[in-house]
Amino acid sequence: MCDRLPALGCVVLLMVTSAQAALLTGQTVQTTFYYPDLSTVYSVGGGPVNSLVGPGVELTTIPGPPYIASIDMSDTSILLTMTYSGTGYVSQFNGWQFSDVNGTIPPIGGASLTTDMSGIVLTFDTDNIWLNFSGVTYSPARYARVDLTAIPEPGVMWLLGGGVMTLCLRRRKSSLSRIL
């Protein structure tokens, strides 16, 4: 049985890590468009709009009209696909905020931006993501994708630490038995 313990620990760790990976699917995300700063909701269709994250595009109407982007959220990413041509007015903030309305989304530990447009500024904290398009030129089919990672649960870290300690102790015991 002891010989199978490390393998069993790896299987349990994979199961816990997979369960932890669920971030946005099934959650309600609030999307708001702000201009000219983060205290002013854009007056023409700036929201806020609550969306349940699941299959398909969640939003096509914020801000607008004119509608400038479709927003598709998946479990670990937010994809904006531009549907209009223009340049974001230069201001302190001109863009989207995505937030956890119900306090049920696991804390965001990391966010990275992949885009074919220059000048977009991504910022985030544990409950919010901001995409600032101030001065950004966009046209149809251009995109910005934010990939998210959650902060690992303490239980995952304990499980990982316990597995590493078990492996170290077994290796030490094995090397001691060879000496004797």
Z-matrix of the N, CA and C atoms (Angstrom, degrees):
N
C 1 1.458
C 2 1.533 1 110.78
N 3 1.335 2 116.53 1 -40.44
C 4 1.462 3 119.71 2 -178.46
C 5 1.524 4 111.58 3 -63.32
N 6 1.351 5 117.31 4 -30.33
C 7 1.453 6 120.55 5 179.24
C 8 1.525 7 111.41 6 -66.74
N 9 1.314 8 117.30 7 -25.49
C 10 1.466 9 121.36 8 -178.27
C 11 1.524 10 112.37 9 -90.89
N 12 1.305 11 118.62 10 -8.06
C 13 1.461 12 122.04 11 -175.81
C 14 1.522 13 113.46 12 -59.21
N 15 1.348 14 120.30 13 -47.28
C 16 1.469 15 118.59 14 178.90
C 17 1.529 16 112.33 15 -61.04
N 18 1.337 17 117.45 16 -40.45
C 19 1.462 18 120.09 17 179.40
C 20 1.515 19 110.68 18 -64.46
N 21 1.324 20 116.88 19 -42.73
C 22 1.461 21 120.90 20 178.01
C 23 1.525 22 110.36 21 -62.32
N 24 1.331 23 117.26 22 -40.90
C 25 1.463 24 121.31 23 177.93
C 26 1.523 25 111.83 24 -61.34
N 27 1.341 26 116.85 25 -39.77
C 28 1.467 27 120.60 26 178.30
C 29 1.515 28 111.22 27 -64.88
N 30 1.350 29 117.14 28 -41.91
C 31 1.465 30 120.72 29 179.39
C 32 1.523 31 110.35 30 -62.96
N 33 1.339 32 117.09 31 -46.03
C 34 1.473 33 120.82 32 179.01
C 35 1.521 34 110.26 33 -62.67
N 36 1.343 35 117.88 34 -41.65
C 37 1.461 36 121.38 35 179.17
C 38 1.524 37 110.55 36 -61.62
N 39 1.333 38 117.96 37 -43.35
C 40 1.465 39 120.97 38 178.14
C 41 1.520 40 111.25 39 -62.73
N 42 1.331 41 117.40 40 -39.68
C 43 1.466 42 120.78 41 179.53
C 44 1.525 43 110.37 42 -65.72
N 45 1.321 44 117.51 43 -44.92
C 46 1.460 45 120.87 44 -179.35
C 47 1.520 46 110.60 45 -66.90
N 48 1.343 47 117.42 46 -41.35
C 49 1.456 48 120.74 47 179.48
C 50 1.519 49 110.59 48 -64.88
N 51 1.346 50 117.70 49 -40.11
C 52 1.460 51 120.76 50 178.09
C 53 1.519 52 110.64 51 -63.48
N 54 1.314 53 117.85 52 -41.98
C 55 1.457 54 120.83 53 178.86
C 56 1.521 55 110.20 54 -65.19
N 57 1.331 56 117.08 55 -35.28
C 58 1.457 57 121.11 56 -179.91
C 59 1.519 58 111.67 57 -69.15
N 60 1.349 59 117.45 58 -26.51
C 61 1.452 60 120.88 59 -174.57
C 62 1.525 61 112.97 60 -64.64
N 63 1.351 62 118.21 61 -24.75
C 64 1.467 63 121.06 62 179.08
C 65 1.529 64 108.51 63 -62.05
N 66 1.323 65 115.64 64 122.03
C 67 1.455 66 119.75 65 -175.83
C 68 1.524 67 111.08 66 -122.64
N 69 1.326 68 118.32 67 -62.73
C 70 1.464 69 121.12 68 -173.69
C 71 1.527 70 114.74 69 -104.81
N 72 1.328 71 118.68 70 -26.52
C 73 1.464 72 120.52 71 -175.83
C 74 1.529 73 110.67 72 -56.88
N 75 1.332 74 115.37 73 129.09
C 76 1.462 75 121.22 74 -179.73
C 77 1.523 76 114.49 75 81.71
N 78 1.328 77 117.23 76 -1.96
C 79 1.471 78 121.75 77 -179.37
C 80 1.523 79 110.87 78 -97.23
N 81 1.327 80 116.20 79 158.46
C 82 1.458 81 121.52 80 175.23
C 83 1.518 82 108.75 81 -97.51
N 84 1.331 83 115.44 82 121.23
C 85 1.463 84 121.86 83 179.06
C 86 1.525 85 107.96 84 -111.37
N 87 1.313 86 115.80 85 132.54
C 88 1.465 87 120.92 86 177.11
C 89 1.531 88 108.74 87 -96.18
N 90 1.335 89 115.65 88 128.72
C 91 1.460 90 121.73 89 179.46
C 92 1.524 91 108.15 90 -114.58
N 93 1.323 92 115.75 91 128.32
C 94 1.465 93 121.66 92 179.20
C 95 1.521 94 108.03 93 -133.74
N 96 1.336 95 116.01 94 140.42
C 97 1.459 96 120.98 95 176.49
C 98 1.526 97 108.12 96 -106.74
N 99 1.345 98 116.27 97 124.69
C 100 1.457 99 121.83 98 -177.82
C 101 1.531 100 111.02 99 -112.15
N 102 1.321 101 115.57 100 139.83
C 103 1.458 102 122.86 101 172.45
C 104 1.523 103 107.41 102 -163.98
N 105 1.293 104 122.13 103 133.23
C 106 1.465 105 131.24 104 7.58
C 107 1.529 106 114.37 105 -94.63
N 108 1.352 107 117.00 106 3.61
C 109 1.458 108 120.24 107 177.56
C 110 1.519 109 108.27 108 -150.98
N 111 1.322 110 117.12 109 177.74
C 112 1.455 111 121.23 110 -176.84
C 113 1.528 112 114.04 111 -75.74
N 114 1.317 113 117.52 112 -1.52
C 115 1.471 114 118.84 113 176.58
C 116 1.524 115 111.73 114 -103.15
N 117 1.338 116 117.49 115 0.66
C 118 1.463 117 121.06 116 -176.57
C 119 1.528 118 110.46 117 -123.91
N 120 1.342 119 115.91 118 109.95
C 121 1.467 120 120.10 119 174.32
C 122 1.519 121 107.16 120 -70.87
N 123 1.316 122 116.87 121 131.57
C 124 1.463 123 122.57 122 -179.49
C 125 1.524 124 109.39 123 -56.60
N 126 1.323 125 116.57 124 131.01
C 127 1.461 126 121.92 125 -170.92
C 128 1.523 127 114.33 126 -72.42
N 129 1.332 128 118.88 127 -18.42
C 130 1.466 129 121.16 128 -178.57
C 131 1.528 130 109.03 129 -106.05
N 132 1.319 131 116.68 130 86.31
C 133 1.461 132 121.10 131 175.87
C 134 1.500 133 115.57 132 70.31
N 135 1.331 134 117.94 133 31.55
C 136 1.458 135 121.31 134 -177.49
C 137 1.512 136 115.08 135 -79.44
N 138 1.324 137 117.22 136 -5.71
C 139 1.465 138 119.08 137 177.19
C 140 1.507 139 111.96 138 94.88
N 141 1.292 140 118.93 139 -155.28
C 142 1.467 141 127.50 140 4.91
C 143 1.529 142 112.69 141 -75.50
N 144 1.338 143 114.06 142 152.84
C 145 1.456 144 121.76 143 178.10
C 146 1.524 145 107.85 144 -126.42
N 147 1.329 146 116.42 145 129.96
C 148 1.462 147 121.31 146 177.04
C 149 1.520 148 109.33 147 -95.73
N 150 1.332 149 116.76 148 133.77
C 151 1.464 150 121.86 149 -179.40
C 152 1.511 151 109.95 150 -130.55
N 153 1.331 152 116.29 151 135.86
C 154 1.451 153 121.93 152 172.42
C 155 1.525 154 107.32 153 -85.43
N 156 1.326 155 116.95 154 121.53
C 157 1.460 156 121.18 155 -175.82
C 158 1.525 157 110.25 156 -77.13
N 159 1.324 158 114.93 157 125.16
C 160 1.457 159 122.40 158 179.27
C 161 1.515 160 108.82 159 -163.84
N 162 1.327 161 116.94 160 -161.96
C 163 1.471 162 119.63 161 -179.62
C 164 1.527 163 111.23 162 -64.15
N 165 1.331 164 116.24 163 146.38
C 166 1.465 165 121.37 164 175.38
C 167 1.510 166 113.66 165 89.27
N 168 1.323 167 114.91 166 175.60
C 169 1.462 168 123.04 167 -178.62
C 170 1.527 169 109.27 168 -75.59
N 171 1.329 170 117.03 169 128.57
C 172 1.462 171 120.98 170 -179.09
C 173 1.528 172 112.44 171 -81.89
N 174 1.338 173 117.97 172 -38.65
C 175 1.467 174 120.21 173 -175.00
C 176 1.520 175 112.07 174 -137.58
N 177 1.329 176 115.49 175 140.60
C 178 1.464 177 120.92 176 172.67
C 179 1.524 178 110.34 177 -132.98
N 180 1.321 179 117.92 178 2.21
C 181 1.466 180 120.26 179 -170.24
C 182 1.521 181 114.51 180 -126.34
N 183 1.313 182 118.84 181 29.93
C 184 1.464 183 119.09 182 179.26
C 185 1.520 184 109.02 183 -136.13
N 186 1.296 185 122.79 184 126.72
C 187 1.461 186 124.27 185 -14.46
C 188 1.526 187 109.46 186 -78.51
N 189 1.294 188 115.20 187 177.34
C 190 1.448 189 117.71 188 174.06
C 191 1.506 190 112.61 189 147.17
N 192 1.272 191 115.61 190 174.91
C 193 1.452 192 126.56 191 4.45
C 194 1.524 193 112.30 192 -76.18
N 195 1.323 194 120.30 193 156.91
C 196 1.463 195 126.10 194 -5.46
C 197 1.522 196 110.42 195 -71.06
N 198 1.317 197 115.59 196 146.34
C 199 1.453 198 120.88 197 179.46
C 200 1.525 199 108.31 198 -82.65
N 201 1.338 200 116.75 199 119.44
C 202 1.465 201 119.18 200 -171.10
C 203 1.522 202 114.82 201 -98.84
N 204 1.344 203 117.15 202 -14.06
C 205 1.467 204 118.49 203 -177.89
C 206 1.517 205 110.84 204 -157.13
N 207 1.328 206 115.69 205 151.58
C 208 1.460 207 120.67 206 166.40
C 209 1.524 208 106.06 207 -101.02
N 210 1.320 209 115.93 208 147.67
C 211 1.464 210 120.71 209 -177.25
C 212 1.521 211 108.46 210 -124.39
N 213 1.323 212 115.36 211 120.65
C 214 1.457 213 121.95 212 179.64
C 215 1.521 214 107.88 213 -118.45
N 216 1.319 215 116.72 214 118.22
C 217 1.459 216 121.53 215 179.27
C 218 1.519 217 109.21 216 -105.63
N 219 1.320 218 115.82 217 134.34
C 220 1.462 219 121.02 218 174.13
C 221 1.523 220 106.86 219 -118.20
N 222 1.314 221 116.10 220 -169.93
C 223 1.456 222 119.14 221 -175.47
C 224 1.523 223 113.21 222 -59.58
N 225 1.338 224 117.01 223 -40.26
C 226 1.465 225 119.55 224 -175.40
C 227 1.523 226 113.26 225 -128.10
N 228 1.342 227 117.80 226 19.61
C 229 1.462 228 118.10 227 178.14
C 230 1.520 229 111.87 228 -153.23
N 231 1.321 230 114.52 229 159.42
C 232 1.461 231 123.44 230 174.35
C 233 1.527 232 105.60 231 -126.52
N 234 1.341 233 116.06 232 123.33
C 235 1.457 234 121.24 233 -177.95
C 236 1.519 235 109.58 234 -116.47
N 237 1.336 236 116.01 235 120.07
C 238 1.460 237 121.91 236 172.46
C 239 1.517 238 107.22 237 -102.42
N 240 1.329 239 116.81 238 124.12
C 241 1.454 240 122.05 239 174.82
C 242 1.519 241 106.72 240 -114.67
N 243 1.316 242 116.08 241 119.15
C 244 1.458 243 120.78 242 -175.53
C 245 1.524 244 110.00 243 -69.37
N 246 1.341 245 116.14 244 140.51
C 247 1.466 246 121.95 245 -179.01
C 248 1.526 247 111.50 246 -122.57
N 249 1.328 248 117.30 247 7.61
C 250 1.466 249 122.81 248 -173.20
C 251 1.527 250 107.82 249 -148.24
N 252 1.307 251 117.46 250 154.73
C 253 1.468 252 121.52 251 177.18
C 254 1.515 253 110.15 252 -100.90
N 255 1.313 254 116.18 253 140.46
C 256 1.456 255 120.49 254 176.98
C 257 1.512 256 111.23 255 171.64
N 258 1.326 257 114.83 256 -173.48
C 259 1.461 258 122.78 257 175.26
C 260 1.513 259 107.17 258 -134.10
N 261 1.333 260 116.17 259 129.22
C 262 1.459 261 120.21 260 178.58
C 263 1.521 262 110.45 261 -63.00
N 264 1.333 263 115.94 262 128.84
C 265 1.465 264 119.47 263 177.22
C 266 1.522 265 109.49 264 -55.26
N 267 1.331 266 116.33 265 138.81
C 268 1.454 267 120.86 266 179.44
C 269 1.528 268 108.38 267 -74.54
N 270 1.311 269 115.26 268 122.78
C 271 1.464 270 122.21 269 -179.70
C 272 1.518 271 108.34 270 -160.47
N 273 1.330 272 115.83 271 178.69
C 274 1.464 273 119.61 272 179.00
C 275 1.530 274 110.43 273 -59.31
N 276 1.338 275 116.94 274 -43.82
C 277 1.460 276 120.84 275 176.70
C 278 1.518 277 108.81 276 -147.64
N 279 1.323 278 116.31 277 134.19
C 280 1.457 279 122.63 278 178.96
C 281 1.527 280 106.44 279 -144.99
N 282 1.322 281 116.62 280 84.40
C 283 1.453 282 117.94 281 -176.90
C 284 1.505 283 114.49 282 177.42
N 285 1.328 284 114.12 283 -161.17
C 286 1.457 285 122.81 284 -171.43
C 287 1.520 286 112.49 285 -100.62
N 288 1.325 287 114.03 286 147.32
C 289 1.461 288 122.10 287 166.76
C 290 1.523 289 106.94 288 -121.22
N 291 1.330 290 116.00 289 131.41
C 292 1.460 291 122.60 290 174.90
C 293 1.523 292 106.07 291 -113.00
N 294 1.334 293 117.26 292 127.11
C 295 1.465 294 118.65 293 -175.43
C 296 1.526 295 112.20 294 -138.82
N 297 1.319 296 113.98 295 160.32
C 298 1.462 297 123.91 296 179.04
C 299 1.526 298 107.99 297 -87.38
N 300 1.344 299 116.70 298 100.95
C 301 1.469 300 119.81 299 -176.26
C 302 1.516 301 112.99 300 -71.68
N 303 1.325 302 117.16 301 -37.63
C 304 1.463 303 120.51 302 -172.89
C 305 1.521 304 114.10 303 -96.54
N 306 1.327 305 117.75 304 -3.89
C 307 1.461 306 120.00 305 -178.34
C 308 1.519 307 112.94 306 70.46
N 309 1.339 308 117.51 307 26.16
C 310 1.461 309 120.81 308 -176.70
C 311 1.527 310 113.89 309 -111.95
N 312 1.320 311 118.45 310 -8.44
C 313 1.470 312 121.33 311 179.21
C 314 1.527 313 108.19 312 -78.63
N 315 1.335 314 117.87 313 133.24
C 316 1.468 315 119.12 314 176.68
C 317 1.530 316 110.18 315 -55.20
N 318 1.336 317 117.77 316 146.57
C 319 1.466 318 120.16 317 -178.89
C 320 1.526 319 112.60 318 -56.70
N 321 1.326 320 115.25 319 136.95
C 322 1.460 321 121.54 320 179.18
C 323 1.522 322 108.72 321 -78.46
N 324 1.325 323 116.00 322 125.14
C 325 1.460 324 120.59 323 -179.27
C 326 1.515 325 113.31 324 -103.76
N 327 1.329 326 116.12 325 -19.19
C 328 1.454 327 119.77 326 -178.85
C 329 1.512 328 110.75 327 -159.77
N 330 1.326 329 115.88 328 150.32
C 331 1.459 330 122.25 329 176.68
C 332 1.514 331 108.24 330 -147.90
N 333 1.332 332 116.01 331 133.00
C 334 1.463 333 120.34 332 177.46
C 335 1.523 334 108.77 333 -129.76
N 336 1.330 335 115.49 334 147.98
C 337 1.458 336 122.31 335 -175.58
C 338 1.524 337 110.43 336 -109.90
N 339 1.340 338 115.95 337 130.19
C 340 1.454 339 122.80 338 170.98
C 341 1.519 340 106.05 339 -120.77
N 342 1.331 341 117.84 340 126.64
C 343 1.458 342 120.10 341 -175.75
C 344 1.522 343 110.96 342 -154.74
N 345 1.327 344 115.25 343 160.50
C 346 1.463 345 119.92 344 172.87
C 347 1.532 346 110.44 345 -110.23
N 348 1.337 347 115.74 346 20.12
C 349 1.471 348 121.96 347 175.68
C 350 1.523 349 107.43 348 -120.79
N 351 1.324 350 117.04 349 147.54
C 352 1.467 351 118.78 350 179.67
C 353 1.523 352 110.36 351 -102.54
N 354 1.324 353 114.61 352 147.48
C 355 1.455 354 120.84 353 173.84
C 356 1.514 355 115.86 354 100.97
N 357 1.325 356 119.38 355 -6.99
C 358 1.471 357 121.10 356 179.58
C 359 1.528 358 108.36 357 -69.84
N 360 1.330 359 116.15 358 134.95
C 361 1.457 360 120.78 359 178.68
C 362 1.526 361 108.52 360 -111.00
N 363 1.337 362 116.10 361 122.68
C 364 1.458 363 123.40 362 177.87
C 365 1.513 364 109.17 363 -103.23
N 366 1.334 365 116.88 364 128.74
C 367 1.466 366 121.93 365 170.67
C 368 1.523 367 107.14 366 -134.48
N 369 1.328 368 116.32 367 156.87
C 370 1.455 369 119.67 368 179.92
C 371 1.519 370 110.00 369 -157.37
N 372 1.341 371 115.27 370 159.35
C 373 1.452 372 122.13 371 165.90
C 374 1.527 373 106.05 372 -132.63
N 375 1.319 374 119.12 373 -166.64
C 376 1.465 375 119.91 374 -174.16
C 377 1.530 376 113.62 375 -66.90
N 378 1.346 377 118.55 376 -18.94
C 379 1.467 378 121.41 377 -176.18
C 380 1.521 379 114.94 378 -123.73
N 381 1.325 380 119.21 379 -4.77
C 382 1.463 381 122.13 380 -173.31
C 383 1.520 382 111.65 381 -140.17
N 384 1.339 383 114.00 382 151.76
C 385 1.462 384 121.55 383 173.06
C 386 1.519 385 106.16 384 -131.08
N 387 1.338 386 116.76 385 134.80
C 388 1.455 387 121.46 386 177.82
C 389 1.524 388 108.96 387 -122.61
N 390 1.339 389 116.26 388 133.78
C 391 1.459 390 122.46 389 173.52
C 392 1.516 391 107.50 390 -119.48
N 393 1.334 392 116.75 391 112.29
C 394 1.462 393 122.18 392 -177.42
C 395 1.528 394 109.24 393 -98.35
N 396 1.338 395 115.85 394 117.40
C 397 1.464 396 122.80 395 -179.27
C 398 1.530 397 111.78 396 -102.38
N 399 1.317 398 118.20 397 20.57
C 400 1.461 399 121.52 398 179.87
C 401 1.526 400 110.02 399 -57.96
N 402 1.347 401 116.48 400 118.64
C 403 1.459 402 121.58 401 179.20
C 404 1.515 403 115.79 402 76.96
N 405 1.330 404 118.00 403 4.07
C 406 1.470 405 121.70 404 -177.79
C 407 1.531 406 109.74 405 -84.33
N 408 1.328 407 116.30 406 131.15
C 409 1.466 408 122.09 407 175.71
C 410 1.526 409 107.93 408 -92.78
N 411 1.341 410 115.90 409 132.36
C 412 1.461 411 120.97 410 -177.65
C 413 1.528 412 110.00 411 -136.69
N 414 1.316 413 115.99 412 160.74
C 415 1.463 414 122.68 413 177.13
C 416 1.525 415 107.50 414 -151.77
N 417 1.351 416 116.79 415 165.09
C 418 1.463 417 119.32 416 -177.91
C 419 1.531 418 112.80 417 -53.10
N 420 1.316 419 114.39 418 141.06
C 421 1.469 420 125.61 419 178.79
C 422 1.529 421 113.51 420 79.84
N 423 1.324 422 119.46 421 -8.69
C 424 1.472 423 120.46 422 171.86
C 425 1.523 424 107.19 423 -67.81
N 426 1.333 425 116.99 424 154.84
C 427 1.460 426 118.31 425 -175.20
C 428 1.524 427 112.15 426 -142.22
N 429 1.317 428 114.28 427 160.87
C 430 1.464 429 123.20 428 170.29
C 431 1.530 430 106.01 429 -140.19
N 432 1.331 431 116.25 430 123.24
C 433 1.469 432 120.19 431 179.41
C 434 1.525 433 109.30 432 -120.40
N 435 1.321 434 115.16 433 128.56
C 436 1.458 435 121.66 434 176.40
C 437 1.523 436 107.38 435 -105.93
N 438 1.331 437 116.58 436 120.08
C 439 1.462 438 121.81 437 176.03
C 440 1.517 439 108.55 438 -98.94
N 441 1.330 440 116.15 439 132.62
C 442 1.460 441 122.17 440 -172.65
C 443 1.520 442 112.01 441 -114.98
N 444 1.330 443 115.77 442 149.53
C 445 1.460 444 122.00 443 169.91
C 446 1.519 445 107.34 444 -131.23
N 447 1.323 446 114.75 445 147.09
C 448 1.466 447 120.41 446 179.62
C 449 1.525 448 109.68 447 -91.17
N 450 1.321 449 115.72 448 156.84
C 451 1.464 450 120.90 449 171.70
C 452 1.529 451 106.23 450 -73.07
N 453 1.341 452 118.55 451 127.26
C 454 1.469 453 119.66 452 -179.02
C 455 1.523 454 111.94 453 -59.92
N 456 1.319 455 115.77 454 141.47
C 457 1.465 456 121.73 455 176.35
C 458 1.531 457 108.45 456 -66.22
N 459 1.336 458 118.26 457 147.66
C 460 1.469 459 120.29 458 177.80
C 461 1.527 460 112.41 459 -57.09
N 462 1.326 461 117.74 460 -34.62
C 463 1.460 462 120.94 461 179.90
C 464 1.517 463 112.34 462 -61.50
N 465 1.324 464 116.48 463 -36.92
C 466 1.463 465 120.53 464 178.31
C 467 1.521 466 109.39 465 -64.51
N 468 1.322 467 116.51 466 -42.77
C 469 1.461 468 120.09 467 -179.35
C 470 1.540 469 111.00 468 -65.10
N 471 1.350 470 117.37 469 -40.32
C 472 1.463 471 120.20 470 177.04
C 473 1.522 472 110.83 471 -63.27
N 474 1.313 473 116.57 472 -42.78
C 475 1.455 474 120.73 473 179.49
C 476 1.524 475 110.67 474 -62.92
N 477 1.319 476 117.08 475 -44.88
C 478 1.453 477 121.30 476 178.57
C 479 1.527 478 110.82 477 -62.32
N 480 1.328 479 116.70 478 -46.07
C 481 1.465 480 121.12 479 179.11
C 482 1.521 481 111.93 480 -61.93
N 483 1.330 482 116.26 481 -41.39
C 484 1.470 483 120.50 482 178.60
C 485 1.514 484 111.56 483 -63.72
N 486 1.322 485 117.08 484 -39.66
C 487 1.462 486 121.24 485 178.45
C 488 1.520 487 111.75 486 -64.75
N 489 1.323 488 116.57 487 -42.97
C 490 1.463 489 120.73 488 178.69
C 491 1.523 490 110.46 489 -64.20
N 492 1.340 491 117.25 490 -43.11
C 493 1.478 492 119.81 491 179.02
C 494 1.525 493 110.83 492 -63.31
N 495 1.338 494 117.10 493 -41.01
C 496 1.464 495 120.46 494 179.04
C 497 1.523 496 110.65 495 -60.76
N 498 1.335 497 116.10 496 -45.07
C 499 1.468 498 119.18 497 178.42
C 500 1.520 499 111.62 498 -61.76
N 501 1.331 500 117.16 499 -41.84
C 502 1.472 501 120.76 500 179.69
C 503 1.528 502 110.86 501 -64.31
N 504 1.332 503 117.77 502 -44.30
C 505 1.466 504 121.22 503 179.99
C 506 1.533 505 111.03 504 -64.83
N 507 1.329 506 117.49 505 -40.79
C 508 1.466 507 120.55 506 179.48
C 509 1.521 508 110.37 507 -65.05
N 510 1.332 509 116.36 508 -39.73
C 511 1.471 510 119.67 509 179.92
C 512 1.528 511 109.45 510 -65.98
N 513 1.338 512 115.85 511 -41.35
C 514 1.465 513 119.29 512 -179.79
C 515 1.526 514 110.37 513 -65.04
N 516 1.347 515 116.21 514 -43.41
C 517 1.463 516 120.33 515 179.40
C 518 1.521 517 109.95 516 -62.40
N 519 1.319 518 116.99 517 -40.23
C 520 1.463 519 121.55 518 179.62
C 521 1.520 520 110.93 519 -64.12
N 522 1.325 521 118.12 520 -42.96
C 523 1.460 522 120.50 521 -179.61
C 524 1.527 523 111.66 522 -69.94
N 525 1.353 524 118.15 523 -32.77
C 526 1.467 525 121.15 524 177.06
C 527 1.527 526 110.48 525 -67.81
N 528 1.332 527 117.41 526 -39.02
C 529 1.468 528 119.72 527 -178.20
C 530 1.535 529 110.78 528 -68.38
N 531 1.324 530 118.09 529 -29.45
C 532 1.458 531 120.87 530 176.88
C 533 1.532 532 111.42 531 -69.50
N 534 1.336 533 116.30 532 -34.87
C 535 1.462 534 121.14 533 179.90
C 536 1.512 535 111.34 534 -69.38
N 537 1.336 536 116.80 535 -40.10
C 538 1.460 537 121.08 536 -178.14
C 539 1.494 538 108.64 537 -81.49
